[in-house]
Amino acid sequence: MKSFNIGKILKASGGEPVGDKELLTREVSSFIIDSRLAKEGCAYVAMEGARVDGHSFIADTFSKGAYLCIGEKPYETKNGEFYIKTDSSAGALGRIASAYMKELDIPVVGVTGSVGKTGTKEMIASVLGSSLNVAKTRGNHNNEIGLPLTCLDTPADADVCVLEMGISAEGEMDYLMDIVQPKAAVLTNIGVSHMEILGSRRGIFDEKIKIAKDLPADGLLAVNGDDDFLSGIENSEIKTKAKIIRYGFDPGNDIYAEDIKINGIEGSEFTIRGLKAAPEGLRVSLNLPGRHLILNSLAAAAVGEYFGLDTEAIKAGLADSGTIAGRMNIIKKGDITIIDDAYNASPVSMKAAIEALSGAEGRKICVLGNMYELGNDSGQMHYDVGRFAAEKGVSVLFVCGDLAEDIAKGALGVSITTDIKEYVRDGYTENMNTSPDHPVIPEFYLFDDNDSMTAKIKEIIKPGDTVLVKASNSMGFSQVVERLSEQ
């Protein structure tokens, strides 16, 4: 991070100083919220969690070389220690990050949306990184704690910062916008994630679109023009001065993809239309699976052109785009392929991942779990995912989780009111009394826990299989991926 001393941090935090004021000129090297990461020169922000109170580790953190600790509870300092007491550790962290970003004074690209934030952020960073020094959100650290930590991790020599801005409740985007003021923003879509909290897709839209409110007149707002909530938005409606660019598959968008060739799970080739520097179109390649990732590349191309990159830089950045763990990450283990998409799940991302799996050779195995925060229609949404898996020719389905039982019902073609566990006990066969127009997955397994499910997967898996692992993060399917990757 850029040079940032305790005095500046104290002023930005709005807290009360405790300790020797001669230490105010000390420069901190990093910010942490996990005391186990403490090292010489760091600043530790103590948080009180549901299980662990970070204030308990303040003394230990100082003993490991921390220059500064920040917290909400009283702390009596010793020689060489400086403490800032604040009403809110999270609030102080946000204010400090805001002050740091103002001092850094580099353009920020903000990325939000219901699905595809992390992949789009990674692709934008790859495109911009072909010509610029880019800082970006680490992993998916996109919330009221992760975003300020990412800001404070931004190096002094960065040319641009690409930040994922995730929200789940009303008012959270306002808080994130108080920390950073993007010059360019991307809105990937308006889905159903967090519908249980925000009430409706309109509620989700109203919160996420706040990312556009403070964009400058020479700024950029790139939106998915194929999304029904975003396709027709106008500057006056969302109160933004920035130029709105629509991207998508529909040729009516400003930037769109055509002549698409999907190469199974190995990636795709397509032509980008609408870039000013390539009036004849720009032919590009992605080494990432899934048609849905083409949308990410169109957003990245729009941002790249906004920052003045030429077509060769955009093309190279897209070709170099990679994945991260838990996000359509391809793992090869001998003759078996694992698609690790275990970080999170929504109906849209579930279907997109299954669509990508359908392009694989050999048996197509789905390992699916619960999707959370979907609201009153959660059961039907899970059911529809199961039916989609059957329609896409999935060979074997593994299901774990109470909500995911509705995925099984959709995949088997039975009524959503069926007691699926009783049904399985009575003997599941592929010769069921289902509608003739309803495809059925021929092999199916239902489990209550990840361990027994993983054991069964390892028992039946064979060379040539491709296995998709996907569920909401709290299902712990990353451990399933880890165990399958061991063989």
HUTASUL-V34110 format. One record per backbone hydrogen bond with DSSP energy under -1.0 kcal/mol. NH is the residue of the N-H (numbers start at 0). CO is the residue of the C=O. Records with the same first field share a line. If there is no record, write none. Layout:
NH->CO / CO
//
This chain:
5->25
6->23
8->4
9->5
10->6
11->7
12->8
13->9
15->84
17->82
22->19
23->20
25->22
27->3
28->40
31->42
36->33
37->34
40->64
41->38
42->29
43->67
44->31
45->69
48->51
53->46
55->52
56->53
57->54
60->56
61->57
62->58
64->61
65->60
66->41
67->41
68->81
69->43
70->83
80->77
82->17
83->68
84->15
85->70
91->87
92->88
93->89
94->90
95->91
96->92
97->93
98->94
99->95
100->96
101->97
102->98
103->99
104->100
108->160
109->183
110->162
111->185
113->188
119->115
120->116
121->117
122->118
123->119
124->120
125->121
126->122
127->123
128->124
129->126
130->127
131->127
134->159
136->161
140->137
141->139
146->142
148->144
149->145
150->146
151->147
153->150
157->154
158->132
159->132
160->106
161->134
162->108
164->110
165->141
171->168
174->170
175->171
176->172
177->173
179->175
182->107
183->107
184->219
185->109
186->221
187->111
194->191 / 372
197->193
198->194
203->199
204->200
205->201
206->202
207->203
208->204
210->207
211->208
212->209
214->211
218->215
219->182
220->242
221->184
222->244
223->186
224->246
226->223
230->226
232->229
237->233
239->234
242->218
244->220
246->222
247->254
252->249
254->245
255->272
256->247
257->270
260->268
262->266
265->262
267->285
268->260
269->283
270->257
271->281
272->255
277->274
280->277
281->271
283->269
285->267
293->290
296->292
297->293
298->294
299->295
300->296
301->297
302->298
303->299
304->300
305->301
306->302
307->304
308->303
313->309
314->310
315->311
316->312
317->313
318->314
319->315
320->317
326->323
328->339
330->337
332->335
335->332
336->464
337->330
338->466
339->328
340->338 / 468
342->325
349->345
350->346
351->347
352->348
353->349
354->350
355->351
356->352
357->353
358->355
359->356
364->465
365->395
366->467
367->397
368->469
377->374
380->376
381->377
382->378
383->379
384->380
385->381
386->382
387->383
388->384
389->385
390->386
391->387
392->389
393->388
394->363
395->363
396->442
397->365
398->444
399->367
400->446
405->402
407->403
408->404
409->405
410->406
411->407
412->408
413->408
417->414
419->417
422->418
423->419
424->420
425->421
426->423
431->429
433->431
437->434
440->410
444->396
446->398
452->448
453->449
454->450
455->451
456->452
457->453
458->454
459->455
460->456
463->334
464->461
465->362
466->336
467->364
468->338
469->366
471->369
474->471
475->472
478->475
480->476
481->477
482->478
483->479
484->480
//
